[in-house]
């Protein structure tokens, strides 16, 4: 048997808005190699997903580390929810599990990749700009993850060392915590997930594990999107409080007008983000394949996506409460205004009635 290992280095960014993949695919058909992602081994009826991401093959890159040059394939995936995934793939066709551990330590923490990702972000911008306009990719806001793949276990391969990126003597508690999220389908395979890395062991080539790898990527995309919109809502809330404070210093009439503007913006923000988060929630659903459903749920758990989702929900609830409060305040102002108008009308009516009687006298 020929030993094989691979390492996939991911960084996922947000484009700031939804993307029409059908339109983009048609426009990129000339001059670029594109395809739609699909599962290869899982039955289609076992997976429910929205729009499959658009896959773009990019030129390979060369990376030199500790005197050795590596060639890596490069792939970009574009999601309709506004996420862009960049992946560099290192593959060694005659590499033992022990060699995987050595290579993993050399690239621990995606060492040396910052310039590569920066260059490819610029390239992605240039490719997409003529078709969907300039996209506000923040190079410092991303979700990164590294997936290590080997075809067999070996006493020389320590999963904890590979996942944590440091070759030291770990405590039993650290080992238990690191190996907590682990699952197997057969006797010879194993999937271990940690918060920023995974180790996939299976008696097959790295390409045969692509469905599992894709599931992990989908979970990463969902995590990134909830982190992104948590940040967007934080900024919106800060602006909301500042605007309310500024409005309260104005006269009643101006304050009511300002409240109307704040309410309109809050309503639009709540509607837009609720729509997008629903799309993120429904990015993919595993319906029938028990093992893939288990791995996907494990990925969501280790990435703490429920905490990010809950944070987004809390912020939306705060915005909704403030919208209700402002709406009540505006209604009170309107009621007071109507009361004043009614009193003035009555006063005018009495005044003219008195004038009429005085004139008659």
C-alpha positions as CSV (number, residue, x, y, z in Angstrom):
1,X,0.0,0.0,0.0
2,X,1.3,3.5,-0.9
3,X,1.1,6.0,2.0
4,X,-0.6,9.2,1.1
5,X,-1.3,12.3,3.1
6,X,-2.7,15.8,2.4
7,X,-3.3,19.1,4.3
8,X,-5.9,21.6,3.4
9,X,-5.5,25.2,4.6
10,X,-8.7,27.2,4.7
11,X,-9.6,30.8,5.2
12,X,-13.1,32.0,4.8
13,X,-14.1,35.6,4.3
14,X,-17.3,37.6,4.0
15,X,-18.2,39.6,0.9
16,X,-20.7,41.8,2.7
17,X,-23.8,40.9,0.7
18,X,-25.7,38.1,-1.0
19,X,-24.3,36.9,-4.3
20,X,-26.3,35.8,-7.3
21,X,-24.4,32.6,-8.2
22,X,-26.4,31.8,-11.3
23,X,-25.5,35.2,-12.8
24,X,-21.9,35.0,-11.7
25,X,-21.5,31.5,-13.1
26,X,-22.8,32.6,-16.5
27,X,-20.5,35.6,-16.6
28,X,-17.4,33.6,-15.5
29,X,-18.0,30.9,-18.1
30,X,-15.7,32.7,-20.5
31,X,-12.2,32.8,-19.4
32,X,-12.4,30.9,-16.1
33,X,-12.8,27.2,-15.0
34,X,-15.8,27.0,-12.8
35,X,-18.2,24.3,-11.5
36,X,-20.8,23.8,-8.8
37,X,-19.8,21.9,-5.7
38,X,-21.6,18.6,-5.2
39,X,-21.3,15.6,-2.9
40,X,-19.7,12.6,-4.5
41,X,-20.4,9.7,-2.2
42,X,-23.4,10.8,-0.2
43,X,-26.8,10.0,-1.7
44,X,-28.5,13.3,-3.0
45,X,-31.6,12.5,-1.0
46,X,-29.5,12.4,2.2
47,X,-28.5,16.0,1.8
48,X,-30.7,19.1,1.6
49,X,-28.9,22.3,0.6
50,X,-29.6,25.7,-0.9
51,X,-27.6,26.9,-3.8
52,X,-24.4,24.8,-4.2
53,X,-21.3,27.0,-4.0
54,X,-19.5,28.0,-7.2
55,X,-16.0,26.5,-7.4
56,X,-13.2,28.3,-9.2
57,X,-9.8,26.7,-9.9
58,X,-7.0,29.2,-9.3
59,X,-3.3,28.9,-10.3
60,X,-1.2,26.7,-8.0
61,X,1.2,28.3,-5.6
62,X,4.7,27.4,-4.4
63,X,5.7,27.7,-0.7
64,X,9.2,27.2,0.7
65,X,9.5,26.3,4.3
66,X,12.6,25.0,6.1
67,X,14.4,24.6,2.8
68,X,11.8,22.6,1.0
69,X,9.5,23.9,-1.7
70,X,5.9,22.7,-1.8
71,X,3.4,23.1,-4.6
72,X,-0.1,23.6,-3.6
73,X,-3.4,23.6,-5.5
74,X,-5.7,26.6,-4.9
75,X,-9.5,26.6,-5.0
76,X,-12.0,29.3,-4.3
77,X,-15.6,28.6,-3.4
78,X,-18.2,31.4,-3.6
79,X,-21.4,31.0,-1.6
80,X,-24.6,32.8,-2.3
81,X,-24.9,33.9,1.3
82,X,-21.8,36.1,0.7
83,X,-19.0,33.9,1.9
84,X,-15.8,33.2,-0.1
85,X,-13.6,30.3,0.9
86,X,-9.9,30.1,-0.2
87,X,-8.2,26.7,0.2
88,X,-4.6,25.7,-0.4
89,X,-4.0,22.0,-0.7
90,X,-0.7,20.2,-0.1
91,X,-0.7,16.6,-1.1
92,X,2.1,14.0,-0.7
93,X,1.5,10.8,-2.6
94,X,4.3,8.9,-0.8
95,X,4.0,10.4,2.6
96,X,3.8,8.3,5.8
97,X,1.6,9.3,8.8
98,X,4.8,10.2,10.6
99,X,5.8,12.5,7.8
100,X,2.3,14.1,8.0
101,X,3.0,15.0,11.6
102,X,6.4,16.6,10.7
103,X,4.8,18.7,7.9
104,X,1.8,19.7,10.1
105,X,4.3,21.1,12.7
106,X,6.1,23.0,10.0
107,X,2.9,24.7,8.9
108,X,1.3,24.9,12.4
109,X,-0.9,28.0,12.7
110,X,-0.8,28.4,8.9
111,X,2.7,29.7,9.2
112,X,3.8,31.8,6.2
113,X,0.4,31.9,4.5
114,X,-0.6,35.5,5.2
115,X,1.1,36.9,2.0
116,X,-0.5,34.1,-0.1
117,X,-4.0,34.8,1.1
118,X,-3.5,38.5,0.7
119,X,-2.4,38.0,-2.9
120,X,-5.3,35.7,-3.7
121,X,-7.8,38.0,-2.1
122,X,-6.7,40.7,-4.5
123,X,-7.0,38.3,-7.4
124,X,-10.5,37.3,-6.4
125,X,-11.5,40.9,-6.2
126,X,-10.1,41.6,-9.7
127,X,-11.9,38.5,-11.1
128,X,-15.3,39.3,-9.5
129,X,-15.3,43.1,-9.7
130,X,-16.5,43.3,-13.4
131,X,-19.4,41.0,-12.6
132,X,-20.7,41.8,-9.1
133,X,-18.8,45.0,-8.4
134,X,-16.2,45.7,-5.8
135,X,-16.6,43.5,-2.7
136,X,-15.5,44.7,0.7
137,X,-13.4,41.7,1.8
138,X,-11.8,42.5,5.1
139,X,-8.4,40.6,5.0
140,X,-8.3,40.7,8.8
141,X,-11.7,39.1,9.5
142,X,-11.9,35.4,8.5
143,X,-12.4,31.9,9.8
144,X,-9.3,29.8,9.4
145,X,-9.1,26.0,9.7
146,X,-6.6,23.3,8.7
147,X,-7.6,19.7,7.8
148,X,-5.0,16.9,7.9
149,X,-5.7,13.7,6.0
150,X,-3.9,10.4,6.1
151,X,-4.8,6.9,4.9
152,X,-3.9,5.0,8.1
153,X,-3.1,5.2,11.7
154,X,0.5,4.8,12.9
155,X,2.2,4.8,16.4
156,X,4.4,7.6,15.1
157,X,1.4,9.8,14.5
158,X,0.1,11.6,17.6
159,X,-3.3,13.2,16.8
160,X,-2.9,15.7,19.7
161,X,0.4,17.0,18.4
162,X,-1.0,17.4,14.9
163,X,-4.1,19.2,16.1
164,X,-2.5,21.5,18.6
165,X,0.6,22.2,16.4
166,X,3.1,21.7,19.1
167,X,5.3,18.6,19.9
168,X,5.3,18.5,23.7
169,X,4.3,16.2,26.5
170,X,0.6,16.9,27.0
171,X,-1.4,16.2,30.1
172,X,-4.1,13.6,30.2
173,X,-6.8,16.3,30.5
174,X,-5.5,18.2,27.5
175,X,-5.5,15.0,25.5
176,X,-9.0,14.2,26.6
177,X,-10.2,17.7,25.7
178,X,-8.5,17.6,22.3
179,X,-9.8,14.2,21.3
180,X,-13.3,14.8,22.7
181,X,-14.9,15.4,19.3
182,X,-14.0,12.1,17.6
183,X,-16.1,9.7,15.5
184,X,-15.7,6.6,13.3
185,X,-17.7,4.8,10.7
186,X,-15.6,1.7,10.3
187,X,-12.9,0.0,12.2
188,X,-10.0,1.7,10.2
189,X,-11.2,5.3,9.9
190,X,-11.5,8.2,12.4
191,X,-12.5,11.8,12.3
192,X,-11.2,14.1,15.0
193,X,-12.2,17.8,15.2
194,X,-10.7,20.6,17.2
195,X,-11.5,24.3,17.3
196,X,-9.1,25.2,14.5
197,X,-7.9,21.9,13.0
198,X,-9.1,18.4,12.1
199,X,-7.5,15.0,11.5
200,X,-9.2,12.6,9.1
201,X,-7.8,9.0,9.0
202,X,-9.2,6.6,6.4
203,X,-8.0,3.7,4.2
204,X,-8.6,5.7,1.0
205,X,-7.0,8.6,-0.9
206,X,-7.6,12.1,0.4
207,X,-10.0,12.7,-2.5
208,X,-12.3,9.9,-1.3
209,X,-12.9,11.9,1.9
210,X,-14.0,15.0,0.1
211,X,-17.6,14.8,1.3
212,X,-16.5,14.8,4.9
213,X,-14.1,17.7,4.2
214,X,-16.9,19.6,2.5
215,X,-19.2,19.2,5.5
216,X,-16.5,20.7,7.7
217,X,-16.2,23.6,5.3
218,X,-20.0,24.3,5.3
219,X,-19.9,24.4,9.1
220,X,-17.0,26.9,8.9
221,X,-18.9,29.1,6.5
222,X,-21.9,29.1,8.8
223,X,-19.7,30.0,11.8
224,X,-18.0,32.9,9.8
225,X,-21.4,34.3,8.7
226,X,-22.8,34.3,12.2
227,X,-19.6,35.9,13.5
228,X,-19.8,38.5,10.7
229,X,-23.4,39.4,11.4
230,X,-22.9,39.5,15.1
231,X,-20.3,42.2,14.4
232,X,-22.6,44.0,12.0
233,X,-25.3,44.1,14.6
234,X,-22.9,45.3,17.3
235,X,-22.0,48.3,15.0
236,X,-25.7,48.9,14.3
237,X,-26.6,48.9,18.0
238,X,-23.8,51.3,18.9
239,X,-25.1,53.6,16.1
240,X,-28.6,53.2,17.4
241,X,-27.7,54.2,20.9
242,X,-25.7,57.2,19.7
243,X,-28.6,58.3,17.4
244,X,-31.2,58.0,20.2
245,X,-29.0,60.0,22.6
246,X,-28.5,62.7,19.9
247,X,-32.3,62.8,19.2
248,X,-33.2,63.2,22.8
249,X,-31.3,66.5,22.9
250,X,-33.6,68.0,20.2
251,X,-37.0,69.6,20.4
252,X,-40.0,67.3,20.5
253,X,-40.9,67.8,16.8
254,X,-37.3,67.2,15.6
255,X,-36.9,64.3,18.0
256,X,-40.0,62.6,16.6
257,X,-38.7,63.0,13.1
258,X,-35.3,61.6,14.1
259,X,-37.1,58.6,15.8
260,X,-38.8,57.9,12.5
261,X,-35.5,57.7,10.7
262,X,-34.0,55.5,13.4
263,X,-37.0,53.2,13.3
264,X,-36.8,52.8,9.5
265,X,-33.2,51.8,9.7
266,X,-33.8,49.4,12.6
267,X,-36.6,47.7,10.7
268,X,-34.5,47.4,7.5
269,X,-31.6,46.0,9.5
270,X,-33.7,43.4,11.3
271,X,-35.4,42.3,8.1
272,X,-32.2,42.0,6.1
273,X,-30.2,40.1,8.8
274,X,-33.2,37.8,9.6
275,X,-33.4,36.9,5.9
276,X,-29.6,36.2,5.7
277,X,-29.4,34.3,8.9
278,X,-32.3,32.1,7.7
279,X,-30.2,31.3,4.6
280,X,-27.2,30.6,6.7
281,X,-29.2,28.2,8.9
282,X,-30.5,26.4,5.8
283,X,-27.2,26.3,4.0
284,X,-27.1,22.5,4.4
285,X,-29.2,19.8,6.1
286,X,-28.2,16.2,6.5
287,X,-31.4,14.2,6.5
288,X,-30.6,10.5,6.2
289,X,-26.9,9.6,6.4
290,X,-26.4,9.0,10.1
291,X,-22.6,9.2,10.1
292,X,-22.4,12.4,8.1
293,X,-25.1,13.9,10.2
294,X,-23.0,13.0,13.3
295,X,-19.8,14.6,11.9
296,X,-21.6,17.7,10.8
297,X,-23.3,18.1,14.2
298,X,-19.9,17.5,15.8
299,X,-18.4,20.3,13.6
300,X,-21.1,22.7,14.6
301,X,-20.5,21.9,18.2
302,X,-16.8,22.3,18.2
303,X,-17.0,25.5,16.3
304,X,-19.5,26.8,18.9
305,X,-21.9,28.0,16.2
306,X,-24.9,27.8,18.6
307,X,-23.2,30.5,20.7
308,X,-22.7,32.8,17.7
309,X,-26.3,32.2,16.6
310,X,-27.6,32.9,20.1
311,X,-25.6,36.2,20.2
312,X,-27.1,37.3,16.8
313,X,-30.6,36.4,18.1
314,X,-30.0,38.4,21.3
315,X,-28.9,41.5,19.3
316,X,-31.9,41.2,17.0
317,X,-34.1,41.0,20.1
318,X,-32.5,44.2,21.5
319,X,-33.0,46.0,18.2
320,X,-36.7,44.9,18.2
321,X,-37.2,46.1,21.8
322,X,-35.7,49.5,20.9
323,X,-37.9,49.7,17.8
324,X,-40.9,49.0,20.0
325,X,-39.8,51.6,22.5
326,X,-39.3,54.2,19.8
327,X,-42.6,53.3,18.2
328,X,-44.4,53.8,21.6
329,X,-42.6,57.1,22.1
330,X,-43.6,58.3,18.6
331,X,-47.2,57.3,19.2
332,X,-47.2,59.2,22.5
333,X,-45.9,62.3,20.8
334,X,-48.6,61.9,18.1
335,X,-51.2,61.6,20.8
336,X,-50.0,64.7,22.6
337,X,-49.9,66.5,19.3
338,X,-53.5,65.5,18.5
339,X,-54.6,66.5,22.0
340,X,-53.1,70.0,21.5
341,X,-54.7,70.3,18.1
342,X,-58.1,69.3,19.6
343,X,-57.7,71.8,22.4
344,X,-56.8,74.6,20.0
345,X,-59.7,73.8,17.8
346,X,-62.1,73.9,20.8
347,X,-60.4,77.2,21.9
348,X,-60.8,78.7,18.4
349,X,-64.5,77.6,18.2
350,X,-65.2,79.2,21.6
351,X,-63.3,82.3,20.6
352,X,-65.3,82.7,17.3
353,X,-68.5,82.0,19.1
354,X,-67.8,84.8,21.6
355,X,-66.9,87.1,18.8
356,X,-70.2,86.3,17.1
357,X,-72.2,87.0,20.3
358,X,-70.3,90.2,21.0
359,X,-71.0,91.4,17.4
360,X,-74.7,90.6,17.8
361,X,-74.8,92.6,21.0
